[in-house]
Amino acid sequence: MLEYLGCWIDDPTKKRILTDFYSNRRGKDLDWHNLRETVLKCASDAVKSGKDYHLFGVQFFGECYAKEGEPDYKKMKAAPKACSWGTSSFS
């Protein structure tokens, strides 16, 4: 089950929290009218990667980032108005 944790922005004065660029969905399969589907595809790609990703993020509408282990996303700045498609949970 995926758990929605909100929208967050990297602090430009610190190192990036999610450093692994593991998938790019900005190509021909990006549905600009259903960005939720892109988030789900990034989640699927994270699982398929075989890495120990417990947290992932989507940037620029289709670039998928993560970091192995348990990165502390709360080190980033909360940005609830930055979400393009709302704040619903996934299940």
ZIVENGI-V538990 format. One record per backbone hydrogen bond with DSSP energy under -0.5 kcal/mol. CO is the residue of the C=O (numbers start at 1). NH is the residue of the N-H. If there is no record, write none. Layout:
CO&NH  CO&NH
//
This chain:
7&79  9&77  10&12  11&14  17&19  19&21  20&22  20&66  23&64  27&30  29&31  30&32  31&34  34&37  34&38  35&39  36&40  37&41  38&42  39&43  40&44  41&45  42&46  43&47  44&48  45&49  46&51  47&50  51&53  52&69  55&67  57&65  59&62  59&63  62&25  62&64  63&59  64&22  64&23  65&57  66&20  67&54  69&54  71&73  72&75  73&76  77&9  79&82  80&83
//
